[in-house]
Amino acid sequence: MAFENLSYSISSLKESIQAVKQSSKEYYKLSAYKGATKGVVSIIVGVLAAFFAIVALMFLSVALAIYLSNVLDSPSAGFFIVGGIYILFLILLFVVGKKYIEKTVLVKSSRKFFNN
């Protein structure tokens, strides 16, 4: 009788271990799916936000260039000034902004990755 109880306990333990393994496997699949979905949604939202920001910036840049051209009474001066401002921003980005952007992305991504 004791042998039967021991055999039943071992059999029950095997079944429990298999159930835990299956549950863990399902949990990790679901967790990976959740992470992938969040990543895809973040990328889509980022791309859409960047698109609309670029379109808005383009219209504002053209409007500023036309305004400056009218103020300076020169058809092209406003466009050269706005282009020069963008070239200045580009130079500043490469000189100063690269390290700042790299640090910011690293800190934010590591917080998200290690907190989940």
C-alpha positions in Angstrom: 0.0 0.0 0.0 2.8 2.4 0.8 4.4 1.5 -2.5 1.2 2.4 -4.4 1.0 5.7 -2.6 4.6 6.5 -3.4 4.0 5.5 -7.1 0.9 7.6 -7.3 2.8 10.6 -5.7 5.6 10.3 -8.2 3.1 10.0 -11.1 1.2 13.0 -9.8 4.5 15.0 -9.4 5.5 14.2 -13.0 2.1 15.5 -14.3 2.5 18.6 -12.2 5.9 19.3 -13.5 4.7 18.8 -17.1 1.8 21.2 -16.4 4.2 23.8 -15.0 6.5 23.5 -18.0 3.6 23.9 -20.4 2.3 26.9 -18.4 5.7 28.5 -18.4 6.2 27.9 -22.1 2.8 29.5 -22.8 3.6 32.4 -20.5 6.8 33.2 -22.3 5.2 32.9 -25.7 2.5 35.4 -24.6 5.1 37.7 -23.1 7.2 37.7 -26.3 4.0 38.4 -28.3 3.1 41.3 -26.0 6.6 42.7 -26.3 6.6 42.4 -30.1 3.2 44.0 -30.4 4.2 46.9 -28.2 7.3 47.4 -30.3 5.4 47.4 -33.6 2.8 49.8 -32.3 5.6 52.1 -31.0 7.3 52.1 -34.4 4.1 52.8 -36.2 3.2 55.7 -33.9 6.7 57.0 -34.2 6.7 56.9 -38.0 3.3 58.6 -38.2 4.3 61.3 -35.7 7.6 61.9 -37.6 5.7 62.1 -40.9 3.2 64.7 -39.7 6.0 66.7 -37.9 8.0 66.8 -41.2 5.0 67.9 -43.2 4.2 70.6 -40.7 7.8 71.7 -40.5 7.9 71.9 -44.3 4.9 74.1 -44.5 6.1 76.4 -41.7 9.6 76.6 -43.4 8.1 77.7 -46.7 5.8 80.2 -45.0 8.8 81.6 -43.1 10.9 81.8 -46.2 8.1 83.6 -48.1 7.6 86.0 -45.2 11.3 86.8 -45.0 11.5 87.3 -48.8 8.7 89.8 -48.6 10.2 91.7 -45.7 13.6 91.8 -47.4 12.2 92.7 -50.8 14.2 89.9 -52.4 12.5 86.8 -53.9 15.2 84.4 -52.8 16.7 85.8 -49.6 14.2 84.3 -47.3 14.8 80.8 -48.7 18.6 81.2 -48.4 18.1 82.3 -44.7 15.8 79.4 -43.9 18.2 77.0 -45.6 21.1 78.4 -43.7 19.3 77.9 -40.4 18.7 74.3 -41.3 22.4 73.8 -42.2 23.3 75.4 -38.8 21.0 73.0 -37.0 22.6 70.1 -38.9 26.1 71.1 -37.9 25.0 71.6 -34.3 23.4 68.1 -34.3 26.6 66.4 -35.5 28.8 68.4 -33.1 26.8 68.5 -29.9 23.6 66.4 -30.3 24.9 63.0 -31.2 26.2 62.1 -27.7 23.1 63.6 -26.0 20.8 61.6 -28.3 22.8 58.4 -27.8 22.7 58.8 -24.0 19.0 59.6 -23.9 18.1 56.6 -26.1 20.3 54.3 -24.1 18.8 55.4 -20.8 15.2 55.3 -21.9 15.5 51.9 -23.7 17.3 50.3 -20.8 14.7 51.5 -18.3 11.9 50.0 -20.5 13.8 46.8 -21.1 14.9 46.0 -17.6 11.7 47.2 -15.8 9.6 44.8 -17.9 
